[in-house]
Amino acid sequence: MYSNIFKLLLLFLAPTLICEAEPEKKKILIGEIKTNIDPRTNRYTKLLLDEGEKDDYDIIIIEMDTYGGAVNDADDIRTRILDYKKPIYVWINKDAASAGALISIACDSIYMSSGASIGAATVVTGDGEQAPDKYQSYMRSIMRSTAEAKGRDPKIAEGMVDEDLQVDSVSQEGKVITFSTSEAIKYGFCDAELNSVEEILKRQNINEYEISNFQLSSSENIISLFLNPFVSGILLLLIFGGLYFELQTPGVGFPIIASITALLLYLIPYYLNGVAENWEIVLLFLGIILIAVEVFIIPGFGVFGILGLFTSIGSLILIMLNNDLFDFTFVVSGDIVSASLAVLSSIFLLGILILFGGIKLTDTDAFKKIALEETQDSKLGYVSNKYSDEYIGKKGKAFTVLRPSGKVIIDEKLCDATSYDGFIEKNSKIKVVGNEGSALKVSKI
């Protein structure tokens, strides 16, 4: 009787026991490093690990195929990987050279596809030449300490940087160490030759899993778009153009708003990606202040204006370059050319715009609609004008310099005025040619 009851209980509980025995699915997050190691890659890996931590992924796998890049960014990435609490595997799908080798050695497990390679971590400059010894020494140090932290041979790791370091039966004289897949397995720098993520998980005895591929958010993709030198050039054109047209038509508001918006869109992506340093942004605003001092306080165009122009243009170029306080050792010469062309071409295009149509732009119907000038027309019944139309045609003199705004004296009365035809010196004879409401429009006689 008792045996029958026991059998019935087993039959009743069997489904529950089976369900409880089912293995829990492992959450796997896949990221990739398939470009040069630079500030963008640095930010990408930070966001990848943040995602892994936030959504509690069990394992992160990085697919690697890179020839290297900036040492400082690679160091940031490897430090982040070393500090991460859960397993991070790297799958070298072809190449992990230089900075890529450093990042790979920092991972908990290294897997390589057939025909892949790892090593050749000698530090080179932006032009491909071998960097000075102080950089080589630093790279040897972090390669050695990273290998030690992960239980790999530190001398071999150091030999990937130093061609003069002899490692018995491993390195050849005068050559840095670069391992094929089989060699890396032999010397402990690869756990196995595998050709897919699924093979990696099978080797780890993970049969139940859920794979997610890490994707940048829409906002991050937009930020990457604004890092394009061509887009940066357009933003610079809007920055310079907005400032110019605001000075030509003070009080309108739209040009300066466009300029400030473009400036923010220019600075924020470079700052978030670690390219724009605080001192570079300070240098930019210092240049703008110097130009403002020249325009609004000191007459003429002298030292402050020229210094402000050079400071502003120089800082805009520096913001686009991953330099280390004027150290361009690891900046690719092509990047310097691209940044300089983006800034200088935007200034050149602005000059053409001003020369062939910029002065008349504010007189177009489209601009007047944006500036809402039509709503201030006295013929439509508005009486918000500060000055009456009786001033039109009267003559007087400039009480201050007009660049283009300032003060004039008409009939012994001090009036706000805007120059119709550019710069007007103090005490010059003028004639009122229009009435903008808040200021008279004058022309030099």
C-alpha positions in Angstrom: 0.0 0.0 0.0 2.8 2.5 1.0 4.7 1.6 -2.1 1.8 2.4 -4.3 1.4 5.8 -2.6 5.1 6.5 -3.0 4.8 5.7 -6.8 1.9 8.1 -7.1 3.8 10.9 -5.4 6.8 10.3 -7.8 4.5 10.5 -10.8 3.0 13.7 -9.5 6.3 15.4 -8.7 8.2 14.1 -11.7 7.4 17.0 -14.0 8.3 19.5 -11.3 11.6 17.8 -10.7 12.4 17.6 -14.4 11.7 21.4 -14.8 13.9 22.2 -11.9 16.7 20.2 -13.4 16.6 22.0 -16.7 19.8 24.1 -17.0 19.4 27.9 -17.0 20.2 29.6 -20.3 23.5 31.6 -20.3 23.3 35.2 -21.6 26.0 35.9 -24.1 26.8 39.4 -25.4 28.9 39.6 -28.6 30.9 42.8 -29.5 33.5 43.4 -32.1 36.8 45.3 -32.6 37.3 45.5 -36.4 38.8 48.9 -36.8 41.9 50.8 -35.7 42.1 51.2 -31.9 41.2 54.9 -31.3 38.9 57.0 -29.1 35.8 55.7 -30.9 36.9 52.1 -30.2 37.6 53.1 -26.7 34.1 54.5 -26.2 32.6 51.5 -28.0 34.2 49.0 -25.6 33.1 51.1 -22.6 29.5 51.0 -23.8 29.8 47.3 -24.5 31.0 46.4 -21.0 28.4 48.8 -19.4 25.7 47.0 -21.3 27.1 43.6 -20.1 27.0 44.8 -16.5 23.7 46.5 -16.7 21.8 43.6 -18.2 23.8 41.0 -16.2 25.2 39.0 -19.1 27.1 35.9 -18.1 29.9 36.1 -20.8 31.1 38.8 -23.2 32.8 37.6 -26.4 34.8 40.1 -28.4 35.4 39.3 -32.1 38.8 40.8 -33.0 40.3 41.8 -36.3 42.6 44.8 -36.1 46.1 45.9 -36.9 46.3 48.0 -33.7 46.1 51.7 -33.1 46.6 54.2 -30.3 48.4 52.9 -27.2 46.6 55.1 -24.7 43.2 54.0 -25.9 44.3 50.3 -25.9 45.6 50.8 -22.3 42.1 52.1 -21.3 40.4 49.2 -22.9 42.7 46.5 -21.4 42.4 48.1 -17.9 38.6 48.0 -18.3 38.7 44.3 -19.3 41.0 43.4 -16.4 38.6 45.1 -13.9 35.5 43.4 -15.3 34.1 40.9 -12.9 32.6 38.3 -15.3 34.4 36.3 -18.1 35.5 38.1 -21.3 36.6 35.9 -24.2 38.3 37.2 -27.3 37.9 35.4 -30.7 40.7 36.5 -33.0 39.1 36.2 -36.4 42.3 36.9 -38.5 44.5 39.6 -36.8 45.3 40.9 -33.3 48.4 43.0 -33.9 50.0 45.6 -31.7 47.3 47.2 -29.5 44.9 44.4 -30.5 47.4 41.9 -29.0 47.4 43.9 -25.7 43.6 43.8 -25.5 43.5 40.1 -26.4 46.0 39.2 -23.7 43.9 41.0 -21.1 40.9 38.7 -21.8 40.2 35.6 -19.8 40.4 33.2 -22.8 41.9 33.7 -26.2 40.5 31.7 -29.2 41.8 32.1 -32.8 40.4 31.0 -36.1 42.5 29.1 -38.6 45.0 31.4 -40.3 44.9 34.1 -37.5 47.8 35.8 -35.9 48.7 37.6 -32.7 51.7 39.8 -31.7 53.9 42.4 -33.4 53.2 45.0 -30.7 56.0 47.4 -31.5 54.8 51.0 -31.0 54.8 53.0 -34.2 54.1 56.7 -34.9 51.3 58.0 -37.0 53.6 57.8 -40.1 54.4 54.1 -39.4 57.9 54.7 -38.1 59.1 53.1 -34.8 58.2 55.3 -31.9 60.9 56.6 -29.4 62.1 54.1 -26.7 60.0 55.7 -24.0 56.9 54.5 -25.7 58.4 51.1 -26.4 59.4 50.8 -22.7 55.8 51.6 -21.6 54.3 49.1 -24.0 56.7 46.4 -22.8 55.7 47.1 -19.2 51.9 46.9 -19.8 52.3 43.8 -22.0 54.3 42.1 -19.3 52.0 43.0 -16.4 48.9 42.1 -18.4 50.3 38.7 -19.3 51.2 38.1 -15.6 47.7 39.0 -14.5 46.2 36.3 -16.8 48.8 33.6 -16.2 50.6 33.9 -19.5 54.3 34.1 -20.1 55.3 37.7 -19.5 58.6 37.4 -21.3 56.9 36.2 -24.5 54.4 39.1 -24.2 57.4 41.5 -23.8 59.1 39.9 -26.8 56.0 40.9 -29.0 57.2 44.5 -28.5 61.0 44.3 -28.2 62.9 42.8 -31.2 66.1 42.7 -29.2 64.7 40.6 -26.4 65.7 36.9 -26.9 63.2 34.3 -25.7 64.6 30.8 -25.9 63.3 28.7 -28.8 60.5 31.3 -29.4 61.8 34.5 -30.9 64.3 35.1 -33.8 67.0 37.6 -33.5 66.0 41.1 -34.7 62.3 40.2 -35.0 59.3 40.8 -32.6 57.2 37.8 -31.8 54.2 37.1 -33.9 52.3 33.8 -33.4 50.2 31.9 -35.8 47.2 30.0 -34.3 49.1 26.8 -33.7 52.1 28.7 -32.3 49.9 30.7 -30.0 48.3 27.4 -28.7 51.8 25.9 -28.2 53.1 28.8 -26.1 49.9 29.5 -24.1 48.6 32.5 -25.9 45.6 30.8 -27.4 43.2 28.2 -25.7 42.1 26.6 -29.0 41.6 27.0 -32.7 37.9 27.6 -33.2 36.0 29.2 -36.1 32.7 30.4 -34.6 31.1 31.7 -31.4 29.1 28.5 -31.2 32.3 26.4 -31.2 33.6 28.6 -28.3 30.4 28.0 -26.3 30.5 24.3 -27.0 34.1 24.1 -25.7 33.0 25.8 -22.5 30.3 23.1 -22.2 27.5 25.7 -22.6 24.6 24.1 -24.4 21.8 26.4 -23.4 22.4 30.0 -24.3 20.9 33.2 -25.6 23.2 35.3 -27.8 22.8 39.1 -28.2 24.8 41.2 -30.6 25.8 44.6 -29.1 24.6 47.5 -31.2 25.2 51.2 -30.7 22.1 53.2 -29.9 20.7 55.7 -32.4 22.2 58.6 -30.5 25.6 57.0 -30.5 25.4 56.5 -34.3 24.5 60.1 -34.7 27.5 61.1 -32.6 29.7 58.9 -34.9 28.2 60.7 -37.9 29.2 64.1 -36.6 32.8 62.9 -36.2 33.1 62.7 -40.0 35.4 65.6 -41.2 33.0 66.5 -43.9 30.1 66.9 -41.5 32.4 68.8 -39.1 33.2 71.2 -42.0 29.6 71.9 -42.5 29.1 72.6 -38.8 32.1 74.9 -38.8 30.6 76.8 -41.8 27.4 77.2 -39.8 29.4 78.4 -36.7 31.3 81.1 -38.6 28.4 82.0 -40.8 26.0 82.4 -37.9 28.5 84.7 -36.1 29.0 86.8 -39.2 25.3 87.3 -40.1 24.5 88.1 -36.4 27.0 90.9 -36.5 25.5 92.1 -39.8 22.0 92.0 -38.5 22.2 92.4 -34.7 19.0 91.5 -32.7 17.6 89.1 -35.3 18.6 86.1 -33.1 18.3 83.3 -35.7 22.0 83.3 -36.9 23.5 83.3 -33.4 21.1 80.4 -32.4 22.2 78.4 -35.5 25.9 79.2 -34.6 25.6 78.1 -31.0 23.7 74.9 -32.0 26.3 74.0 -34.6 29.1 74.7 -32.0 27.5 72.2 -29.6 27.0 69.6 -32.3 30.7 70.1 -33.2 32.1 69.9 -29.7 30.0 67.2 -27.9 30.8 64.2 -30.2 34.6 64.9 -30.0 34.4 65.4 -26.3 32.4 62.2 -25.6 34.9 60.2 -27.7 37.8 61.6 -25.8 39.3 63.5 -28.7 38.5 67.0 -27.5 40.3 67.8 -24.3 39.3 70.5 -21.8 42.2 72.7 -22.6 41.4 72.6 -26.3 37.8 73.8 -25.6 39.1 76.5 -23.3 41.5 77.6 -26.1 38.6 77.9 -28.5 36.6 80.1 -26.2 39.7 82.2 -25.5 40.0 82.8 -29.2 36.4 83.8 -29.4 36.8 86.2 -26.5 39.9 87.8 -28.1 37.9 88.4 -31.3 35.0 89.9 -29.4 37.4 92.3 -27.6 38.7 93.4 -31.0 35.2 93.9 -32.5 33.4 95.5 -29.6 36.0 97.2 -27.4 39.2 98.0 -29.3 38.8 100.0 -32.6 40.4 98.7 -35.8 41.7 95.2 -36.3 45.0 94.5 -34.6 46.8 92.1 -32.3 43.8 90.9 -30.4 41.8 90.1 -33.6 44.7 88.3 -35.3 45.6 86.4 -32.1 42.0 85.4 -31.6 41.7 84.1 -35.2 44.8 82.0 -35.0 43.8 80.7 -31.6 40.2 79.8 -32.7 41.3 78.2 -35.9 44.1 76.3 -34.3 41.9 75.0 -31.5 39.2 73.8 -33.9 41.8 71.7 -35.7 43.3 70.4 -32.5 39.8 69.3 -31.3 39.5 67.0 -34.2 42.9 65.4 -33.5 43.8 62.8 -30.9 47.0 64.6 -29.8 48.4 64.6 -26.3 49.0 68.3 -25.5 50.6 69.1 -28.9 52.3 65.7 -29.0 51.4 64.4 -32.5 53.5 61.2 -32.3 50.6 58.9 -32.8 48.4 61.1 -34.9 48.2 59.9 -38.5 49.4 62.6 -40.9 46.3 62.0 -43.0 44.1 63.0 -40.0 46.0 66.2 -39.6 45.4 67.0 -43.3 41.7 66.1 -43.1 41.2 68.3 -39.9 43.0 71.3 -41.4 41.1 71.0 -44.7 37.8 70.8 -42.9 38.4 74.0 -40.9 40.1 76.0 -43.6 37.7 75.0 -46.4 34.7 76.1 -44.2 36.4 79.5 -43.8 37.1 79.7 -47.5 33.4 78.8 -48.4 32.2 81.4 -45.9 34.4 84.0 -47.6 32.8 83.1 -51.0 29.3 83.2 -49.5 30.0 86.7 -48.1 31.6 87.9 -51.3 29.0 86.8 -53.8 25.8 87.0 -51.8 26.1 87.1 -48.1 25.6 90.9 -47.8 22.3 90.6 -49.7 21.1 87.5 -47.9 19.4 89.4 -45.1 17.3 91.2 -47.7 15.8 88.1 -49.1 12.1 87.2 -48.4 13.1 83.9 -46.9 15.5 85.4 -44.4 13.0 88.1 -43.5 10.4 85.4 -42.7 12.9 83.6 -40.5 13.9 86.9 -38.8 10.2 87.9 -38.4 11.0 91.3 -39.8 7.6 91.5 -41.5 5.8 91.6 -38.2 7.4 94.9 -37.4 6.3 96.8 -40.5 4.5 100.0 -39.5 2.4 99.9 -42.7 0.6 96.8 -41.2 -0.5 98.8 -38.2 2.4 98.0 -35.8 3.8 101.0 -33.8 6.6 99.3 -32.0 9.3 101.3 -33.8 11.7 103.1 -31.6 12.3 105.8 -34.3 9.9 107.3 -36.7 10.3 107.2 -40.4 10.9 111.0 -40.4 14.6 110.2 -39.7 15.0 108.6 -43.2 17.1 110.9 -45.4 18.5 113.0 -42.5 22.2 113.4 -42.1 24.5 113.3 -39.1 27.7 111.7 -37.8 28.9 108.5 -36.2 29.2 109.0 -32.5 30.9 105.6 -32.1 32.5 103.1 -34.5 29.9 101.1 -36.3 30.9 97.4 -36.8 28.1 97.4 -38.0 26.2 98.5 -34.9 26.8 101.6 -32.8 25.6 105.1 -32.0 25.0 108.1 -34.3 24.0 111.7 -33.7 21.0 113.0 -35.7 19.6 116.5 -35.0 21.7 116.6 -31.8 20.0 113.4 -30.6 21.9 110.1 -29.8 20.4 107.2 -31.7 21.1 103.5 -32.1 22.2 102.6 -35.6 23.3 99.8 -37.9 25.7 100.4 -40.9 24.2 99.5 -44.3 27.6 99.2 -46.0 30.0 97.7 -43.4 32.5 99.4 -41.1 32.1 103.2 -40.4 34.7 105.0 -38.4 33.8 107.4 -35.5 32.9 111.0 -36.5 32.3 109.9 -40.1 29.4 111.7 -41.9 26.4 109.4 -42.3 22.9 109.4 -43.8 19.9 107.6 -42.6 18.7 105.2 -45.3 16.2 103.1 -43.4 14.4 102.3 -40.1 14.7 98.8 -38.6 12.5 99.7 -35.6 15.0 99.3 -32.8 17.8 101.0 -34.8 18.3 103.3 -37.7 20.0 102.0 -40.8 22.7 104.4 -42.0 25.1 104.7 -44.8 28.5 106.5 -44.9 28.5 109.7 -47.0 
